[in-house]
């Protein structure tokens, strides 16, 4: 199990109530809040060696057919992602009449602590991924999960998940990767997916590499992203971290099919996310394809972030 870390998650508390939300949400009493655990469980779809492609001089990619070192996550392995957060109970809304929803349904979009400046709810904590995948701790970019909305039905005291945009993402992460030797054409194991295949390559100074977790509510139409494979500049040009200049020589994918569930601390059971109606119910676990990716887009993300862009993106 990877190290536990206080993470975050996209905030901005959203209500179905007609009345406007308070500018600053008061802190709840102990009996006015509930701890929730969101858990994604899935199975690795295929070995990553079957997805490795190497960038060609013309910019295209060709499948790599040589020997590949074993990767920690293999086809059929089970993988889990989890985080916790706090949401209010019906007692909280009974105390603040102006916050009450006419139908008893409340929604909370999860995000990072910085995005939750006006509310104590929806902040994610203790983000965890099974296996040797770790969060990248950077002061210039908060770890978080985006795209999930918690739906609380105060009439039945149940919780479910919605995916308003049809997908969710979490970044930045790091884990085992590969390096490519442009001279011999060989693939080698690397301890990191960040710049140069080293963990120091994820720091704010270099700020390139790593990957995002990306999933969809329905696996159909999923956009595949690539985890970067680094190589040293054949010309030996000096680069940061005392290394030869590095470049992204290839990409690989790690695909996991599974689904999310929500469990309340005061409940012995769990409510599975997936309902998109105003009256959420327990539904079968949705098909979710989890993608690990960043690829060449990671470099663009870092540069755009330095230019104070309001949005970041990652693409292969």
C-alpha positions in Angstrom: 0.0 0.0 0.0 1.4 3.4 -0.9 2.0 6.1 1.7 -1.2 7.8 3.0 -1.4 11.5 2.2 -3.9 14.2 3.0 -5.2 14.9 -0.4 -7.9 17.2 -1.7 -10.8 17.3 -3.9 -12.7 19.7 -6.0 -14.9 21.7 -3.8 -17.5 24.4 -4.2 -20.4 23.1 -2.2 -23.5 22.8 -4.5 -27.1 22.5 -3.3 -30.4 21.7 -5.0 -32.0 24.2 -2.6 -33.6 27.3 -4.1 -32.2 29.5 -1.4 -28.7 30.9 -2.0 -25.8 29.3 -0.1 -24.1 31.2 2.7 -20.9 33.1 1.9 -19.1 31.1 4.6 -20.4 27.7 5.7 -20.4 27.4 9.5 -18.4 24.5 11.0 -20.7 21.6 11.9 -21.2 20.1 15.3 -20.2 16.4 15.7 -23.8 15.3 15.2 -24.1 17.4 12.1 -21.5 15.7 9.9 -20.8 12.3 8.5 -17.5 10.8 7.3 -17.6 9.2 3.9 -15.1 6.9 2.2 -15.1 6.8 -1.6 -13.5 3.6 -3.0 -12.6 2.7 -6.6 -12.0 -1.1 -7.1 -10.9 -2.5 -10.4 -8.8 -5.0 -12.3 -5.9 -4.4 -14.6 -7.2 -5.0 -18.2 -3.9 -5.8 -19.9 -0.1 -5.9 -19.3 1.5 -2.5 -19.9 4.1 -4.1 -22.2 1.4 -4.5 -24.8 0.8 -0.8 -24.9 4.3 0.6 -25.2 4.9 2.7 -28.2 8.1 4.6 -29.2 8.1 8.0 -30.8 9.5 8.1 -34.4 11.4 10.9 -36.1 8.3 12.0 -37.9 6.3 12.4 -34.6 4.3 9.2 -35.0 4.4 6.3 -32.6 5.2 2.6 -33.3 4.5 -0.4 -31.1 7.6 -1.6 -29.2 8.2 -5.3 -29.8 11.5 -5.9 -27.8 11.8 -7.4 -24.3 10.3 -5.4 -21.5 11.1 -5.7 -17.8 8.2 -6.8 -15.5 5.8 -4.1 -14.3 4.4 -4.1 -10.8 0.8 -4.0 -12.0 0.0 -7.1 -14.1 -3.1 -8.2 -16.1 -5.7 -9.4 -13.7 -4.3 -7.7 -10.6 -6.8 -5.9 -8.4 -6.2 -2.2 -7.7 -8.0 0.2 -5.4 -8.1 3.9 -4.9 -9.8 5.5 -1.9 -10.2 8.8 -0.1 -12.3 10.2 2.7 -14.3 13.4 3.1 -16.9 15.0 5.4 -20.4 16.0 4.4 -23.3 17.5 6.5 -26.3 15.6 7.8 -29.9 16.6 7.9 -29.3 18.0 11.5 -27.0 20.6 10.0 -29.7 21.9 7.6 -32.3 21.9 10.4 -30.1 24.4 12.2 -29.6 26.6 9.1 -33.0 27.0 7.7 -31.8 29.0 4.7 -29.7 26.1 3.5 -32.6 23.6 3.4 -33.5 21.9 0.1 -37.1 21.6 -0.8 -36.8 18.0 -1.9 -34.2 17.0 0.7 -31.5 16.3 -1.9 -28.1 17.9 -1.6 -25.0 17.7 -3.9 -21.4 18.3 -3.1 -18.7 18.6 -5.8 -15.4 17.5 -4.4 -12.1 19.3 -4.9 -9.0 20.6 -3.3 -8.8 22.5 0.1 -8.0 25.7 -1.7 -11.3 25.4 -3.7 -13.2 24.9 -0.4 -12.3 28.2 1.2 -16.0 28.9 2.0 -17.1 25.5 3.2 -15.8 22.7 5.5 -17.4 20.0 3.4 -16.2 18.0 0.5 -12.5 18.3 1.2 -10.7 15.0 0.4 -8.2 13.4 2.8 -6.1 10.3 3.0 -5.9 9.6 -0.7 -4.5 6.1 -1.2 -3.7 3.8 -4.2 -2.8 0.2 -3.7 0.7 -0.7 -4.9 3.8 1.5 -5.5 2.0 4.6 -6.8 2.5 7.7 -4.8 1.1 11.3 -4.9 3.4 14.0 -6.1 3.6 16.6 -3.3 4.1 20.0 -5.0 3.4 23.4 -3.4 2.4 24.8 -6.8 -0.2 22.1 -7.6 -2.6 20.5 -5.1 -3.3 16.9 -5.2 -7.0 16.3 -5.9 -9.8 14.3 -7.5 -12.1 16.2 -9.8 -15.3 15.4 -11.5 -17.1 13.5 -8.7 -20.3 14.8 -7.1 -21.6 13.3 -3.8 -25.4 13.2 -3.7 -27.0 13.1 -0.2 -30.6 12.1 0.1 -31.7 13.3 3.6 -35.1 11.5 3.2 -33.5 8.1 3.2 -30.0 9.0 4.7 -28.2 7.5 1.7 -25.3 8.7 -0.5 -24.4 8.1 -4.1 -22.1 9.5 -6.8 -22.7 11.4 -10.0 -20.3 12.3 -12.8 -21.7 15.5 -14.3 -19.0 15.6 -17.1 -19.0 11.9 -17.6 -15.5 11.5 -16.3 -13.2 12.1 -13.3 -9.5 12.9 -12.9 -6.8 12.9 -10.2 -3.3 14.3 -10.4 -0.4 14.5 -10.0 0.8 11.0 -9.3 4.1 9.1 -9.8 5.0 5.4 -9.9 7.3 2.9 -11.5 8.1 3.7 -15.1 10.4 2.9 -18.0 13.4 4.5 -19.7 14.4 4.0 -23.3 18.0 3.8 -24.7 17.9 5.4 -28.1 21.3 3.9 -29.0 20.5 0.3 -28.3 16.7 0.5 -28.7 16.2 -1.2 -25.3 13.5 -0.6 -22.6 14.7 -0.5 -19.0 12.9 -0.1 -15.7 12.9 3.3 -14.0 11.8 4.1 -10.4 9.7 7.1 -11.5 7.6 8.4 -14.4 8.9 12.0 -13.8 11.6 13.8 -15.7 14.5 11.5 -16.4 12.8 8.5 -14.7 13.8 9.8 -11.2 11.6 11.0 -8.4 13.4 14.4 -8.1 12.1 15.0 -11.6 8.6 15.7 -10.2 9.7 18.7 -8.2 8.5 22.2 -9.0 11.7 23.3 -10.6 11.6 20.7 -13.3 7.9 20.0 -13.1 7.5 17.5 -15.9 6.4 13.9 -16.1 4.3 12.0 -13.7 0.7 11.2 -14.7 -3.0 11.7 -14.1 -5.6 9.1 -13.2 -8.5 9.4 -15.5 -11.7 7.5 -15.6 -15.2 7.6 -17.1 -18.6 6.7 -15.8 -19.0 4.6 -18.9 -15.9 3.1 -20.5 -17.2 3.7 -24.0 -15.5 6.6 -25.6 -12.6 6.8 -23.1 -9.6 8.9 -24.3 -6.4 7.0 -23.7 -3.5 8.9 -22.2 0.1 7.8 -22.1 2.6 7.5 -19.2 5.9 9.0 -20.3 9.0 6.9 -21.1 12.1 9.0 -20.8 15.4 9.0 -22.8 18.6 10.9 -22.6 19.5 13.3 -25.4 21.9 11.4 -27.7 23.8 14.7 -28.2 24.6 14.8 -24.5 23.2 18.2 -23.9 23.4 19.2 -20.2 20.0 19.3 -18.4 18.6 19.9 -14.9 19.3 17.8 -11.9 22.8 17.2 -13.1 21.6 14.9 -15.9 21.9 14.9 -19.6 18.8 16.7 -21.1 15.9 14.3 -21.1 13.0 13.9 -23.6 9.9 11.8 -23.8 10.8 8.9 -26.2 7.6 6.8 -25.7 4.4 6.2 -23.9 2.6 3.3 -22.2 -0.9 2.8 -20.6 -2.2 1.1 -17.5 -5.9 0.4 -17.9 -8.1 -0.7 -15.0 -11.8 -1.5 -15.3 -13.9 -1.1 -12.2 -16.2 1.2 -10.3 -16.8 3.6 -7.4 -18.7 3.0 -4.1 -19.6 5.3 -1.2 -19.6 4.1 2.4 -20.8 6.3 5.3 -19.0 5.9 8.7 -22.4 5.4 10.4 -23.5 2.8 8.0 -22.7 -0.9 7.8 -23.3 -1.0 4.1 -22.4 1.1 1.1 -24.1 3.0 -1.7 -22.7 2.6 -5.1 -22.4 5.7 -7.3 -23.8 6.1 -10.7 -27.3 7.6 -10.5 -27.6 10.9 -12.4 -31.2 11.6 -11.5 -32.4 14.0 -8.8 -33.5 11.1 -6.6 -30.5 8.9 -6.4 -30.8 5.2 -5.7 -28.5 2.3 -5.3 -27.5 1.0 -8.7 -25.1 -1.6 -10.1 -21.5 -0.6 -10.1 -20.8 1.5 -13.2 -18.2 0.4 -15.7 -15.2 2.7 -15.2 -12.0 2.5 -17.2 -9.2 4.0 -15.1 -6.3 5.4 -17.1 -2.9 6.4 -16.0 -1.6 9.2 -18.2 0.3 12.3 -18.9 2.7 11.8 -21.7 4.1 14.7 -23.6 1.3 16.9 -22.4 2.9 16.9 -18.9 5.5 19.2 -20.2 2.9 21.5 -21.6 1.0 21.4 -18.3 4.0 22.5 -16.3 4.8 25.4 -18.7 1.2 26.6 -18.8 1.0 26.4 -15.0 4.0 28.6 -14.8 2.3 31.1 -17.0 -0.6 31.2 -14.4 -3.0 29.5 -16.8 -6.4 28.9 -15.1 -6.6 25.5 -16.6 -4.2 22.6 -17.1 -4.6 19.6 -19.4 -2.7 16.5 -20.3 -2.7 14.6 -23.6 -0.6 12.0 -25.2 
